[in-house]
Amino acid sequence: MGFTQAGLSARSGVPLGTLRKFERTGLGSTEALVKLLSIVGGLEATIEAAKPEALTFASIDEVLKGDPRSSRKNGWRT
């Protein structure tokens, strides 16, 4: 992308040491990640991917049909 660590640090507001640690270990704060994504791109895609899938049901029967606990049986596993 053409960014140096110092340049990315200056543009994003993430301290250079934090950026280096993030690159080396993959560990960092959510705040730092959001700041970096806003500069390099990908923030919108990350937000979209994190949205929960909307579930709508017409009746309680539809809810119960999808419940994995309803198919459990007592007894030994085979």
Secondary structure, 3 states (H helix, E strand, C coil): CCCCHHHHHHHHCCCHHHHHHHHHHCCCCHHHHHHHHHHHCCHHHHHHHHCCCCCCCCCHHHHHHCCHHHHCCCCCCC
